[in-house]
Amino acid sequence: MSGLSTDPRRLARTSGFVALFAVVLFATVGIVQIRIGTAPPNPRFFAPVEAGATTTAPDKPVAVWGAGVSDPAAVTCDWRSRELVPATISEVEDHVVVDDPELGAMTLIGTIEAGLARDVTCSGGGMTSFAFSYHQIGPGPSAVGIGFLVGAGIAALWALLMLSLTRPRARTPRP
């Protein structure tokens, strides 16, 4: 049996040094995540078609992007079945515009969710073509970064506590 597991003082001191390593690791990851969160979006588009044409939307929530959009609120999408059924577009607060090398300037219209793979068509608002990108679900990179920074703070407190409580004591000479 090792001496580390039998000496609680040494074990606590070691946990303090491990916590110092965690502070550096968590702070680095947190800062990187926050910087990624402030970067402009870089969506990967799929299924690009001309406005009014039909394409298949996957069974997951997707973001709808349009090229040449002058009025995002006027864009409508319809599910194609035996008859046209209006698709509900969840509006976004900020109609972000990204420049795609293949499709040109693409404006974020909103998100749709089919529940299952279905054919869809979108038109209106001056849109010339549209495409989808997978819509992020869950916290964004900035929120994850803040979580890591909070973790770094907790690890720093643990390291401070353990390293101060277990610091070597000065030996006093015996008379």
C-alpha positions as CSV (number, residue, x, y, z in Angstrom):
1,M,0.0,0.0,0.0
2,S,1.4,3.4,-0.9
3,G,2.2,6.1,1.6
4,L,-0.1,8.5,-0.3
5,S,-3.3,6.7,0.6
6,T,-2.4,6.4,4.3
7,D,-1.4,10.0,4.9
8,P,-4.5,12.3,4.7
9,R,-2.3,15.5,4.9
10,R,-0.3,14.4,1.9
11,L,-3.4,13.4,0.0
12,A,-5.0,16.8,0.7
13,R,-1.9,18.6,-0.4
14,T,-1.7,16.6,-3.6
15,S,-5.4,17.5,-4.3
16,G,-4.4,21.2,-4.0
17,F,-1.7,20.8,-6.7
18,V,-4.1,18.9,-8.9
19,A,-6.6,21.8,-8.4
20,L,-3.9,24.3,-9.5
21,F,-3.6,22.3,-12.7
22,A,-7.4,22.3,-13.1
23,V,-7.4,26.1,-12.7
24,V,-5.1,26.5,-15.6
25,L,-7.0,24.0,-17.8
26,F,-10.5,25.3,-17.0
27,A,-9.5,28.9,-17.4
28,T,-7.9,28.2,-20.8
29,V,-10.9,26.3,-22.1
30,G,-13.2,28.9,-20.7
31,I,-11.4,31.8,-22.5
32,V,-11.3,29.8,-25.7
33,Q,-15.0,29.1,-25.6
34,I,-15.9,32.7,-24.9
35,R,-13.8,33.8,-27.8
36,I,-15.5,31.3,-30.1
37,G,-18.9,32.5,-28.8
38,T,-18.1,36.1,-30.0
39,A,-17.0,34.9,-33.4
40,P,-19.3,35.4,-36.4
41,P,-21.4,32.3,-37.2
42,N,-19.9,29.9,-39.8
43,P,-22.8,27.6,-40.8
44,R,-22.4,24.6,-43.1
45,F,-25.2,24.8,-45.6
46,F,-26.8,21.8,-47.2
47,A,-29.7,21.2,-49.7
48,P,-29.4,24.6,-51.5
49,V,-32.1,25.2,-54.0
50,E,-33.8,28.1,-55.9
51,A,-36.6,29.9,-54.1
52,G,-39.9,28.1,-54.8
53,A,-38.2,24.8,-55.5
54,T,-38.6,21.7,-53.3
55,T,-36.0,20.2,-51.1
56,T,-36.0,17.7,-48.2
57,A,-35.7,19.0,-44.6
58,P,-34.2,16.6,-42.1
59,D,-36.0,15.3,-39.0
60,K,-34.0,17.7,-36.8
61,P,-34.5,21.4,-36.2
62,V,-32.7,23.4,-39.0
63,A,-32.0,27.0,-39.6
64,V,-33.3,28.4,-42.9
65,W,-31.0,30.8,-44.8
66,G,-31.9,32.7,-47.9
67,A,-29.8,34.5,-50.6
68,G,-30.9,37.9,-51.8
69,V,-33.4,38.4,-49.0
70,S,-34.7,42.0,-48.7
71,D,-37.5,41.3,-46.1
72,P,-36.9,38.2,-43.9
73,A,-40.3,38.6,-42.3
74,A,-42.0,38.1,-45.7
75,V,-40.4,34.7,-46.3
76,T,-42.7,31.7,-46.0
77,C,-42.1,28.0,-46.1
78,D,-44.6,25.2,-46.9
79,W,-44.5,21.5,-46.3
80,R,-45.1,19.6,-49.5
81,S,-47.5,16.7,-49.2
82,R,-50.7,16.2,-51.2
83,E,-51.5,19.8,-50.5
84,L,-49.3,22.7,-49.3
85,V,-49.3,23.0,-45.5
86,P,-47.7,26.2,-44.1
87,A,-44.5,25.4,-42.1
88,T,-44.0,27.4,-38.9
89,I,-40.9,29.4,-39.0
90,S,-39.5,30.4,-35.6
91,E,-38.3,33.9,-36.1
92,V,-34.8,34.9,-34.9
93,E,-34.1,38.2,-33.2
94,D,-31.1,39.0,-35.3
95,H,-31.1,38.3,-39.1
96,V,-27.4,37.5,-39.3
97,V,-25.8,37.7,-42.8
98,V,-22.9,35.4,-43.6
99,D,-20.9,35.4,-46.8
100,D,-20.6,31.8,-48.2
101,P,-18.1,31.3,-51.0
102,E,-20.5,29.1,-53.0
103,L,-23.9,30.6,-52.3
104,G,-23.0,34.3,-51.7
105,A,-24.5,36.4,-48.9
106,M,-27.0,34.3,-46.9
107,T,-29.4,35.8,-44.4
108,L,-30.7,33.8,-41.4
109,I,-34.5,33.7,-41.8
110,G,-35.5,31.5,-38.8
111,T,-35.7,27.8,-37.8
112,I,-38.1,25.1,-38.7
113,E,-38.7,21.6,-37.3
114,A,-40.2,18.9,-39.3
115,G,-40.2,16.1,-36.7
116,L,-39.5,13.7,-39.6
117,A,-37.8,14.2,-43.0
118,R,-40.2,16.1,-45.2
119,D,-40.2,18.0,-48.4
120,V,-40.3,21.8,-48.0
121,T,-40.4,24.8,-50.2
122,C,-39.6,28.4,-49.3
123,S,-40.2,31.7,-51.1
124,G,-40.9,35.4,-50.7
125,G,-39.1,38.4,-49.2
126,G,-37.0,38.8,-52.4
127,M,-35.2,35.5,-51.7
128,T,-33.5,34.0,-54.8
129,S,-32.4,30.7,-53.2
130,F,-32.4,29.0,-49.8
131,A,-30.5,26.4,-47.9
132,F,-30.5,24.8,-44.4
133,S,-27.9,24.5,-41.7
134,Y,-28.2,22.5,-38.5
135,H,-29.6,24.7,-35.7
136,Q,-27.6,24.7,-32.5
137,I,-29.6,23.4,-29.6
138,G,-28.4,24.0,-26.0
139,P,-26.2,26.6,-24.6
140,G,-23.9,28.5,-26.8
141,P,-20.1,28.5,-26.6
142,S,-20.1,31.7,-24.4
143,A,-22.3,30.0,-21.8
144,V,-20.1,26.9,-21.8
145,G,-17.0,29.2,-21.4
146,I,-18.6,30.9,-18.4
147,G,-19.2,27.5,-16.8
148,F,-15.6,26.6,-17.3
149,L,-14.5,29.9,-15.7
150,V,-16.7,29.3,-12.7
151,G,-15.1,25.8,-12.5
152,A,-11.7,27.5,-12.6
153,G,-12.7,29.7,-9.7
154,I,-14.0,26.8,-7.6
155,A,-10.8,24.9,-8.3
156,A,-8.7,27.9,-7.3
157,L,-10.6,28.1,-4.0
158,W,-10.0,24.4,-3.4
159,A,-6.3,24.8,-4.2
160,L,-5.9,27.8,-1.9
161,L,-7.7,26.0,0.9
162,M,-5.8,22.8,0.6
163,L,-2.4,24.3,0.0
164,S,-2.7,26.7,2.9
165,L,-4.1,24.2,5.4
166,T,-1.4,21.6,4.5
167,R,1.6,23.9,4.1
168,P,4.8,22.6,5.8
169,R,5.1,23.9,9.4
170,A,8.4,25.2,10.7
171,R,10.0,22.8,13.1
172,T,10.7,24.2,16.5
173,P,13.8,22.8,18.3
174,R,13.1,20.8,21.3
175,P,14.8,21.9,24.6
